[in-house]
Amino acid sequence: MSAPPPGTTADARRRRTRWLDTQLAPWRTRHRRACACQVLAGWLWIPQAAAIAWALDALLFARAGLDALHAPLMLLAATLLARTLLVWAGQRLQADVIESVLARLRAGLAGAVAARGPVWLRGRRSGALVALSTGHVDATAGYYGGYLVARAELALVPVAILIAVFAADWIVGLVLLLTAPLAPIFMMLIGMGAETAGRRQLAALARAGAHFTDRLRGLDLIRVYGRGDAELAQVGEATETIRVRSMRVLRIAFLSSAVLEFFASVSVALVAVYFGFTYLGMLDLRGVTLPLSTGLFCLLLAPEFYAPMRRLAANYHDRANALAAVAEIEAAFDGLPMIASGSPLTPQVGEGWDGGEACVRAEIHPSQSSQPAAVRVSDVTLRHPEARTPVLQDISLHVQPGARLALVGPSGSGKSTLLDALAGWLTPESGRIDIAPGTRIALAGQRPWLFHGSIADNLRIGAADATDAELAEAARVAQVTRFVSQLPDGMDTVIGERGFGLSGGEARRVALARALLLRPQLLLLDEPTAFLDPATEADLLAALDAHLPGCTVIVATHSEAVMAWAGTQWHVPAPVEVAP
Ligand SMILES: Nc1ncnc2c1ncn2[C@@H]1O[C@H](COP(=O)(O)OP(=O)(O)OP(=O)(O)O)[C@@H](O)[C@H]1O
């Protein structure tokens, strides 16, 4: 994961909060309704307290008959019922909103990864990216569900209670008004610490996740090199770090709640003491007799005046946690990813490069043009992200439609890098690559990714609608049929992640068949015959010959046979000298 962007400034916090709020946009109305339910339920405390005070006053002190209790008890029942319904509806709406926002965030992060492309992805730790879309996204739930709702409540409920209390007794109103600001001040102080602690905890979680995934993948190597105990110790250390950091976050969360509980209790106690002394006749600040129902009404409402603040305090560390998660997302993506409401897998098309969408969105449409593509590379300089020097500098080449070109050069000279750029995965630092927009481009790389599933499933990834006949033809041309016919379940044989269960050469041939199924107008091949014996190589090239009329082919290779098959060659220029 890259270094965190400038993080603790107010600007960064505002930017991250805005980003969090933007994710809520499609469900804003529903979220407002959830807040409205909660606020209405809060307001209903006022008639509820009035009904209780009224009933107790009638029953205990006015000694009225049961008839006098009828009205207050009806009012009490009505407010209780209404509050229950409102709280239930509000929580349902909240749960809906949270589920939708988190799903959108996950899809959006997957889209952001897809948009940055395979070259960016190669430099990341997949475990850490997985942690982002699971633990980090989950960490924002409390912001939408708890914090925002509590904030709306805090803005509207205490004011209403304060007005009601002032109307009943201005001294109690004054006590509430004067003690109210203490809470936000303490919350702010505690919230700052909570955000830093939250970030540390999430970073530890992502690091441990990435470490664990890496080690799982390399389990065979760990065994071969006898590193089992050392690795176990490291996993233990990482887990301990998470425990310590989680406890720190919890400590701050409990502290913030405890501080608020304390202030709320002291303020309610003040109100109770004031009423106690007034009723005992030891204090007379009002100059007029204080009816018991007024005292009861204010005493019942005082704790409710602080309740939204207590809830906000309980949810305040949720906000800090959410901001910490967004800060980590920002660091991982070198900026906050734009999460569009459209398809999450829409790729970004780099500047100076045309036809990029085709390689990701290539589909088989019989009506689409099958004209071979022309490729023009003009004064292009290619540099890997974060590399000090370019791999290729000011290169130019032109490939006619339907032509075949072999990229030839020593290992590390930049052949794969050029193919990445032609596929649209690496944006040129300067110059331009022109390929007609909408061109269907397919790339069969050196380290093809095969998913866990059947060989047929792996072939259909780019062409879900391909018929069985098309599948069989692609498999035959790529020489997949040769080894598949030996397997017990043929094309339905299940292979493991990364093509586990296939040899290196077999995995490449599956990747080639997958590329052929796209019926590309431009086919990019990276050492397609690297692991093949000469006979299989010759058969593959002959089959490709017959299968590929009308397709432009650019192939990176060290094989004389492939060079001869292509006919034309382009020698990669000598590497750029690195200044000492
Ligand atoms: N993500 C990366 N960041 C920095 N440098 C990279 C990255 N990927 C590759 N390189 C470097 O770019 C150079 C060109 O690599 P590339 O894979 O294009 O060579 P190649 O000609 O295809 O080699 P081979 O024939 O061995 O496949 C190499 O020096 C390599 O170390």
The ligand as an SDF file (V2000), in Angstrom:
LIG
                    3D

 31 33  0  0  0  0  0  0  0  0999 V2000
    5.6380   -2.7260  -13.0200 N   0  0  0  0  0  0  0  0  0  0  0  0
    6.9090   -2.4660  -13.3180 C   0  0  0  0  0  0  0  0  0  0  0  0
    7.5370   -1.4460  -12.7190 N   0  0  0  0  0  0  0  0  0  0  0  0
    8.8080   -1.1330  -13.0160 C   0  0  0  0  0  0  0  0  0  0  0  0
    9.5220   -1.7980  -13.9600 N   0  0  0  0  0  0  0  0  0  0  0  0
    8.9500   -2.8240  -14.6030 C   0  0  0  0  0  0  0  0  0  0  0  0
    7.6190   -3.2130  -14.3230 C   0  0  0  0  0  0  0  0  0  0  0  0
    7.3110   -4.2610  -15.1230 N   0  0  0  0  0  0  0  0  0  0  0  0
    8.4080   -4.5090  -15.8690 C   0  0  0  0  0  0  0  0  0  0  0  0
    9.3830   -3.6540  -15.5600 N   0  0  0  0  0  0  0  0  0  0  0  0
   10.7130   -3.5640  -16.1550 C   0  0  0  0  0  0  0  0  0  0  0  0
   10.5490   -3.1630  -17.4950 O   0  0  0  0  0  0  0  0  0  0  0  0
   11.5250   -3.7770  -18.2900 C   0  0  0  0  0  0  0  0  0  0  0  0
   10.8580   -4.4130  -19.4980 C   0  0  0  0  0  0  0  0  0  0  0  0
   10.0960   -5.5040  -19.0800 O   0  0  0  0  0  0  0  0  0  0  0  0
    9.2780   -6.3730  -20.1130 P   0  0  0  0  0  0  0  0  0  0  0  0
    8.5210   -7.3890  -19.3310 O   0  0  0  0  0  0  0  0  0  0  0  0
    8.5180   -5.4800  -21.0080 O   0  0  0  0  0  0  0  0  0  0  0  0
   10.4340   -7.0710  -20.9510 O   0  0  0  0  0  0  0  0  0  0  0  0
   10.3420   -8.1690  -22.0830 P   0  0  0  0  0  0  0  0  0  0  0  0
   11.1090   -7.6410  -23.2370 O   0  0  0  0  0  0  0  0  0  0  0  0
    8.9220   -8.5480  -22.3320 O   0  0  0  0  0  0  0  0  0  0  0  0
   11.1060   -9.3600  -21.3730 O   0  0  0  0  0  0  0  0  0  0  0  0
   10.9700  -10.9580  -21.6140 P   0  0  0  0  0  0  0  0  0  0  0  0
   11.5000  -11.2500  -22.9610 O   0  0  0  0  0  0  0  0  0  0  0  0
   11.7990  -11.5400  -20.5130 O   0  0  0  0  0  0  0  0  0  0  0  0
    9.5130  -11.2620  -21.4480 O   0  0  0  0  0  0  0  0  0  0  0  0
   12.2520   -4.7830  -17.4120 C   0  0  0  0  0  0  0  0  0  0  0  0
   13.4980   -4.2060  -17.0670 O   0  0  0  0  0  0  0  0  0  0  0  0
   11.4060   -4.9060  -16.2030 C   0  0  0  0  0  0  0  0  0  0  0  0
   12.1790   -5.1060  -15.0520 O   0  0  0  0  0  0  0  0  0  0  0  0
  1  2  1  0
  2  3  1  0
  2  7  2  0
  3  4  2  0
  4  5  1  0
  5  6  2  0
  6  7  1  0
  6 10  1  0
  7  8  1  0
  8  9  2  0
  9 10  1  0
 10 11  1  0
 11 12  1  0
 11 30  1  0
 12 13  1  0
 13 14  1  0
 13 28  1  0
 14 15  1  0
 15 16  1  0
 16 17  2  0
 16 18  1  0
 16 19  1  0
 19 20  1  0
 20 21  2  0
 20 22  1  0
 20 23  1  0
 23 24  1  0
 24 25  2  0
 24 26  1  0
 24 27  1  0
 28 29  1  0
 28 30  1  0
 30 31  1  0
M  END
$$$$
